[in-house]
C-alpha cells in the first residue's frame, strides 16, 4: 500500500466429488500513528461442478461469521449468530467464482476488447456486482526470470467508484492488480508463499502518518461558513471529485480544479436514495441485524413518536457515549464489534451509528473524505503543523 509491504492473501480451490470450494483469505498489518492494526478477512464459496451455488461463508476478525445457504441463485438462507433470515435478489443471471474464472479466461483468450459479467458479492451482503473489463493492450513483465507478455485491463465494479488495473497471462491467470484507494495504490502481486509471508512479516507502513497532507493554516476555521481551494493533481489528469452536499467541484484545467465549500448549501438526498435497499439492509461491516446492535438499540429507548431526525440524533449521542476507548488500534471493525468492545476510532463510530439507524428503520450509510486538522502535532508520530487527514462519518436519510 503506497509502495510499502502491508500483507498477504491467498486463494485455493478444492474439489470434493461434484463440489468445488473456493477459499480466499487476506491479512493486512499496518500502524496508525504508532498503534499496530491487523485486518483478517476470509470467505468460502461452495458450488457444484455445473456452477450451481450451494453455500458461502464470510468471516472477519472480531465480527460474527455469516453463512449463506442457497435455495436457488435468487434466494438464500442467511445465518449470523442467532439471527436467521431469508434474502432474495431480483435476478439470477450471475456467475459463481469458478464460472467467473472460466469466463474471463475464455473471453481473454479470444482477445475480447471488453468483458462484462455479474457475480455475487458476499463480502457486501447478498448483492450482485456488475464487473466490466476493458482491454488496454499488452505489456512486457519479467516473470520467474523470463520476459512474458501480459494483457492489461481497466476494471470497473458497480459496488465502488474506483477504477482498478489488472494484468493477466495467456491462460487467464491474474498476476497483478492495482487499486487506487485514496490512501495510495493497493497493489497485489502473484508470488510464492515464502515471499508473501516475508511481505506480511515486514509490514510496517504507518497508514495515517503517510497520508496526511500538509496545509497552510486556515484562520478561524471553526467559524468559517465558506472556503475555496485551488487544487493541482499529481496524476496526469485531475480526477472527478464529488459535487454534493456543501461541496462544489469545478475543473479549471487538465490537472487543476477548484473546490468550494458552503456550509449553508446542500444538494439534498438523491431521489434514488429513498428507494435504494442497500441503505436499510445489514452487511458484513454494518451488521444491523446482530445481537449486539439490537441490544444497544433497545437500551436507547427511543420515543415512538419522535421524528427520524430526533431518533438519529439520539443515536449519535448514544454512540459517542458508548465507545469509551477512542483509539486507532482497531481498523474497519464491524458495528457489532464496536458495540461489544466499546472501542475504536471514526470508522467504528460511523459503522455503529449507521447500523443502529438501519436497525431503527432509518436509511443510512457511511461516507469518507478529508478533514482539516489544525495541529498535526496533536496526533503525534513526528507530525507538525496543520494538514488534512482521512475521516469516516455517517449519513442519514
Buried (B, 14 or more C-beta within 10 A) or exposed (E): BBEBBBBBBEBEEEEEEEBBBBBBBBBBBBBBBEBBBBBBBBBBBBBBEEBBBBBBBBBBBBBBEBBBBBEEBBBBBBBBBEBEEEBEBEEEEBBBBBBBBBBBBEBBEEEBEEBEBBBBBBBBBBBBBEBBBBBBEEEEBEEEEEEBEBBBBBBBBEBEEEBBBBBBBEEBBBBBBBBBEEBBBBBBEBEEEEEBEBBBEEBEBBBBBBBBEEBEEEEEEEEEEEBEEEBEBEEEEBEEBEEEBBBBBEBEEEBEBEBBBBEEEEEEEEEEBEEBEBBBBBBBBBBBBBBBBBEBBEEBEBEEEEEBEEBBEBBBEBBEEBBEEEBBBBBBBBBBBBBBBBBBBBBBBBBBBBBBBBBBEBBBBBBBBBEBBBEBEEBEBEBEBBBBBBBBBBBBB
